[in-house]
Amino acid sequence: MTHHAVTLGVKPCLRVECKFWLEDDGWNGISEQPAIAVQDMEIALGKYIESLLREGRASAEHAA
């Protein structure tokens, strides 16, 4: 049996429910799961998702 390498594009899905409100300095937000409260929600969520992807990649490499 011949083995073939296959490359697949994967888009991670993560549902995060957030509450946002507008203040003088911009949008603020809070999320109960993951537990974060920030002044710049977009950057904080991006960093959190990147950390999840790094952890997943490290786990996959360790398992291989």
N, C-alpha and C positions, 0 to 999 in steps of 0.2 A: 504494500500500500504506500503510495507516495503522499508525502506531507506538503501542503501548500500554505504559505504565509498569507494572511488576509488582513487588510487594514480597514477598520471600521471607524467612522466618525461617531462620537458619543456626545450627546448633550445632557449634562446632569440636570435633574429636576429637583428642586427643593422648594417646598411650599413654606413660606414664612408669612404669618399674619402680623401686620403692623398697624399701629395707630399713628397718624401724623397730624401735626398742627402747625400753623404758620405763626411765627413770631417776628419781631423786628429784624432779627439777624438771619432769618431764613427758616427753612423747614426743619422741625425737630420731630423725632419719632421714638417710639418704644415698641419693643417686641417681647412677649413673654417667653417664647420658645424659638430661637435661642434667647436667653435673657440678656438683652442689650438695650441701653437707652443712650441715645447720642444726639448731638447737634447736627451732624452731617451723616444722615442715615445711609446715603448711597455709598460713601466710602467705607463705612463700617460693615455694611453687608457684603461689599466686594471683598474686603479682607477676610471676613468670616468664611465666605464660600471658597476663597483661595486656600485657606487653611484646611478646610474639609477635603478639597481635592488633593492637596499635598499629603495629608494623612492617608487617604485612599490609595494614592500612588505608592507611598512608602509601604503600606500593608501588602499591596499586590506584588511589589518587587521582593519583599521579604518572603512571601509565600512561594514565589518562583524559585 
